[in-house]
Amino acid sequence: MFVLHHCDNPPCTKPEHLFLGNTRDNALDASGKGRLRKGINHHSAKLTEEQVIAIREIGNSKSQRDIAAIFGIAQTSVGHILRREHWTHI
């Protein structure tokens, strides 16, 4: 369990500003407050938005293995992009 914060002020310890949540609750809370990095701002991003668009455009004409080799990423990453599990904001 996590102790989550309604006001997002780290020094605040007012009980009415705190609530319990699990990992999913924590992620949804962070996402809803715009605190998750996505796209090129994510710490492990290897692609640009233009490259992701290109991958989706050629997704039906080449194998995922070939696309992965072209862009220097893992085949599983190509699958996630094509299924819109990653880079969902594009």
Backbone bond lengths (Angstrom), bond angles and torsions (degrees), N, CA, C in turn:
res aa  C-N    CA-C-N  psi(-1)  N-CA   C-N-CA  omega(-1)  CA-C   N-CA-C  phi
1 M - - - 1.450 - - 1.524 110.18 -
2 F 1.302 115.82 151.06 1.453 123.67 177.87 1.522 108.76 -118.19
3 V 1.303 115.86 151.14 1.461 120.40 169.30 1.513 105.86 -98.80
4 L 1.310 115.89 113.34 1.462 122.13 -177.69 1.526 109.24 -99.09
5 H 1.319 114.61 165.31 1.448 120.51 -169.83 1.517 111.09 -127.89
6 H 1.314 117.60 122.91 1.469 120.41 177.64 1.526 111.53 -68.16
7 C 1.330 118.14 -40.93 1.468 120.07 -172.83 1.532 113.01 -94.31
8 D 1.314 118.27 -8.61 1.474 122.79 178.23 1.522 113.92 55.83
9 N 1.287 117.58 32.74 1.460 122.57 175.41 1.531 106.34 -106.34
10 P 1.346 119.00 102.18 1.463 121.42 -172.93 1.531 115.71 -49.84
11 P 1.338 120.67 -40.63 1.464 118.11 -179.87 1.531 114.04 -72.33
12 C 1.316 117.54 -14.78 1.458 121.09 -176.42 1.528 110.43 -68.94
13 T 1.323 116.28 132.17 1.468 121.73 176.77 1.523 111.66 -128.02
14 K 1.310 117.40 20.57 1.457 120.64 178.75 1.532 109.01 -64.87
15 P 1.312 117.67 122.28 1.474 120.13 -177.37 1.529 113.87 -54.25
16 E 1.335 116.88 -33.93 1.469 118.54 -178.81 1.537 112.43 -72.60
17 H 1.322 117.68 -11.13 1.466 122.02 177.78 1.524 111.89 -94.92
18 L 1.324 117.65 -5.86 1.460 122.66 -175.44 1.523 110.52 -109.50
19 F 1.336 115.03 148.51 1.461 119.79 174.76 1.516 108.98 -151.75
20 L 1.323 116.66 155.19 1.463 121.99 -179.07 1.514 110.42 -88.82
21 G 1.329 114.96 146.94 1.454 120.55 176.41 1.515 110.79 -159.37
22 N 1.313 115.80 162.97 1.462 120.62 176.97 1.527 109.92 -93.83
23 T 1.316 116.65 -171.93 1.472 120.86 -178.11 1.524 111.55 -58.98
24 R 1.316 116.21 -42.83 1.466 120.10 -179.84 1.532 110.72 -64.44
25 D 1.328 116.41 -44.50 1.463 120.46 177.89 1.522 111.15 -58.06
26 N 1.329 115.75 -41.49 1.459 121.14 -179.89 1.532 110.70 -63.24
27 A 1.333 116.02 -44.47 1.467 120.16 179.91 1.527 111.11 -65.45
28 L 1.322 116.86 -42.68 1.466 120.25 178.97 1.523 111.36 -65.17
29 D 1.324 116.26 -38.68 1.463 120.94 177.79 1.532 110.29 -62.96
30 A 1.325 116.49 -46.90 1.466 120.88 179.76 1.527 110.88 -63.73
31 S 1.328 116.67 -43.24 1.460 120.85 179.96 1.526 111.14 -64.03
32 G 1.311 116.04 -44.19 1.459 120.74 -179.62 1.513 113.42 -63.39
33 K 1.327 115.85 -25.04 1.462 121.01 179.89 1.532 111.98 -98.08
34 G 1.344 116.31 7.43 1.464 120.48 176.71 1.518 114.37 70.32
35 R 1.334 117.54 28.80 1.456 119.96 -177.63 1.522 113.88 -100.15
36 L 1.322 118.59 1.90 1.462 120.43 179.02 1.525 109.42 -97.27
37 R 1.297 115.31 136.04 1.470 119.51 177.68 1.509 108.83 -84.00
38 K 1.322 115.68 140.44 1.453 119.98 178.28 1.512 109.78 -140.15
39 G 1.318 114.26 166.27 1.464 119.68 179.49 1.509 112.40 61.91
40 I 1.317 116.55 -139.25 1.463 120.42 -176.35 1.518 112.31 -68.84
41 N 1.322 118.07 -14.27 1.458 121.03 178.16 1.526 112.89 -84.41
42 H 1.324 117.58 -8.91 1.460 120.95 178.52 1.530 108.53 -71.70
43 H 1.324 116.67 142.14 1.466 120.92 -174.08 1.525 114.01 -62.15
44 S 1.321 118.69 -23.57 1.462 119.49 -178.44 1.530 113.36 -108.73
45 A 1.319 117.65 13.01 1.468 121.01 -178.07 1.526 110.86 -65.07
46 K 1.318 115.26 131.57 1.466 121.46 177.01 1.523 111.57 -115.35
47 L 1.321 116.33 -7.69 1.453 121.29 -176.11 1.521 110.93 -119.01
48 T 1.320 114.56 159.27 1.465 120.69 170.86 1.524 107.79 -97.00
49 E 1.314 116.32 167.56 1.456 119.81 177.35 1.528 110.95 -61.91
50 E 1.316 116.95 -35.92 1.466 120.81 178.78 1.524 110.95 -63.40
51 Q 1.341 117.17 -38.62 1.457 120.36 178.92 1.531 110.91 -68.03
52 V 1.318 117.49 -38.36 1.461 121.09 178.23 1.529 109.92 -63.38
53 I 1.304 117.01 -42.19 1.467 121.11 177.54 1.523 109.78 -62.13
54 A 1.327 116.88 -42.88 1.465 121.19 178.58 1.532 111.12 -62.61
55 I 1.323 117.26 -40.83 1.468 120.93 178.38 1.519 109.79 -60.92
56 R 1.303 117.31 -43.57 1.464 120.32 179.76 1.523 111.66 -66.96
57 E 1.334 116.92 -33.78 1.462 120.10 179.78 1.524 111.88 -69.67
58 I 1.333 117.93 -36.09 1.471 120.36 -178.09 1.526 112.29 -97.41
59 G 1.319 116.73 3.68 1.459 121.44 -175.01 1.512 115.45 -56.63
60 N 1.315 118.95 -32.03 1.458 121.31 -178.77 1.519 113.23 -92.12
61 S 1.319 117.43 -11.26 1.459 119.31 -176.36 1.524 113.84 -101.11
62 K 1.331 118.07 -12.70 1.468 122.08 179.39 1.519 109.15 -134.67
63 S 1.316 115.73 159.81 1.464 119.71 177.39 1.530 109.52 -74.05
64 Q 1.323 115.36 156.52 1.461 119.19 177.32 1.523 110.82 -60.50
65 R 1.316 117.05 -35.35 1.471 121.13 178.79 1.532 110.53 -62.81
66 D 1.333 116.77 -42.92 1.472 120.41 179.50 1.531 111.00 -66.93
67 I 1.317 116.17 -42.09 1.469 119.99 179.14 1.524 110.01 -62.70
68 A 1.327 116.10 -43.03 1.468 120.28 179.12 1.528 111.05 -59.87
69 A 1.318 116.94 -40.71 1.473 120.69 179.72 1.532 110.84 -66.44
70 I 1.309 116.87 -39.12 1.466 120.85 179.96 1.526 110.67 -62.34
71 F 1.331 117.02 -42.51 1.464 120.99 -173.86 1.522 113.73 -98.13
72 G 1.324 117.39 -1.86 1.456 120.49 177.15 1.523 114.04 68.81
73 I 1.336 115.80 36.52 1.463 120.73 179.56 1.528 108.63 -127.42
74 A 1.313 117.13 172.49 1.455 121.91 178.97 1.526 111.02 -74.89
75 Q 1.322 115.25 149.62 1.455 120.18 178.02 1.524 110.83 -59.92
76 T 1.323 117.48 -36.97 1.461 119.88 178.90 1.526 111.44 -62.57
77 S 1.325 117.32 -33.98 1.468 120.87 177.81 1.518 110.59 -65.00
78 V 1.322 116.38 -39.38 1.465 120.22 177.47 1.523 109.74 -61.56
79 G 1.325 116.74 -44.47 1.459 120.67 178.58 1.525 111.87 -59.73
80 H 1.332 116.60 -44.03 1.466 120.43 178.54 1.532 111.16 -61.43
81 I 1.316 116.41 -40.26 1.472 120.56 179.82 1.528 109.88 -66.71
82 L 1.333 117.08 -46.21 1.465 120.30 -177.56 1.527 112.05 -66.29
83 R 1.332 117.10 -32.41 1.467 120.42 177.67 1.523 111.86 -86.36
84 R 1.322 116.21 2.50 1.474 123.88 179.42 1.523 112.71 59.82
85 E 1.332 115.27 35.76 1.458 121.67 174.11 1.527 110.25 -88.48
86 H 1.319 116.29 -26.61 1.464 123.46 174.58 1.520 107.80 -120.12
87 W 1.304 116.08 155.09 1.473 122.52 -177.98 1.528 109.48 57.12
88 T 1.305 116.22 43.81 1.467 121.49 -176.28 1.512 113.56 -69.82
89 H 1.323 117.14 -17.69 1.465 119.84 -178.45 1.522 112.59 -79.39
90 I 1.326 116.95 -5.32 1.478 120.97 179.44 1.511 108.52 -103.79
